[in-house]
Amino acid sequence: MSLRRVLLLSLCLPAAAVAQSTVTVSREPTLRLPATTASGDARFSTAGWATRLASGAIAVADVGDAVIHVFAADGSKQRTLGRRGRGPGEFQFAGWVGRCGSDSLVVWDFAAGRVTTLSATEPLAPNPPTRQIAGGQGSFVAACGASGQLALFVDTRPRNDAPPIAAGRTSQGGEYRISPVGAAVEVSDKSGRVLSRLDGVMQSEMVMGSLTAEGGRGGFPRPLGNATSVAFAGDRLVVAYADSSRVIGYSTDGKEVFRFSVPPSAAKVTPEDYRRAMAPAFAMMPGQMRDRLVAFAEAVPAPTTAPSFWRVLTDPTGLIWLAVSPEGAKATVLRAYDDKGRQHAEITLTDGAVPFEIGRDYVLGRSEDEDGEQAIVLYRIVRR
């Protein structure tokens, strides 16, 4: 595979102030796992998240089938863990899977508000360790630290005490309201003991209104709206606040240890940007519900400018990566910073993949073609 060379960039600092290095990424994925095989068999239904194990195997949280699929490094199916249900080892909404300090898999079930720990290499145990998260039904995704910490958004609710971002009637005559959503970020250890809590976080922008002609009300995160995301750099929690373009690092006990800002976005949102952002925004919704959400989103005003970033990830070297291109764009641009806010690299995923994880030598994510066919994709990274 050919590699795109990306030169080291510095941010408001002389070149000598930043360690010299080069990061390259493969132009095309080195591994692509479409949801459907060439013979028409289903590999997975809807991929909410994925993580790569030390063996090179890839675990995929399948929202549609409420299971975890584990694929070998060559893409062959190794095993399927769990099933739909409410009992031990069962899931209602297996939306996120990660490794929290080991090769064990930690599954965050958004609908059940429950964390389940599974072995990636052994058959499903009769009673896998689980724990309930009070008030944890706030976000599809989570984040894991090097020592097994887990970060979740909890107590998520629309800020009805705050002025709406926008309100009015849709082009179809229905009412809508776009409100900021408040939450707390809670960090717990492997046993479930809460280590720290950040209150007053603006988690996302929520669109509320009548989603059906019969008047049924509902809501969804606004495509291209500002949102807060979290990751761990070692044992430090990294919180990226898109509404203020700030990135703040916290110690295990919740004390601030670093802070930097990136330039606010000046990119104007085009109708094409807004339309393309709906694919990742509603990727985990079933077909009929997705169609309703898209129709309602198209009927309310789009944001005027794109967020400065829409996801934060970290890698084993400690770099902090921000997804800075509009979500759903044809190409995904990722920029890497150190904890001083100095930019170290910029890479581009050519098929607009949604990034899930960045390792020393790979980027793992999900792509979706124009027909809505999903695929798990793995890009090769080379560092010099």
Secondary structure by P-SEA (a helix, b strand, c coil): cbbbbbccccccccccccccbbbbbbccccccccccccccccccccccccccccccbbbbbcccccbbbbbccccccccccccccccccccccccbbbbccccbbbbbbccccbbbbbbcccccccccbbbbbcccccccbbbbcccbbbbbbcccccccccccccccccccbbbbbbbbbbbbbbbbcccccccccccccccbbbbbccccccccccccccccccbbbbbbcccbbbbbbccccbbbbbccccccccccccccccccccaaaaaaaaaaacccccaaaaaaaaaaaaaccccccccccccccccccbbbbbbcccccccbbbbbbbcccccccccccccccccccccccccccccccccccbbbbbbbbbbcc
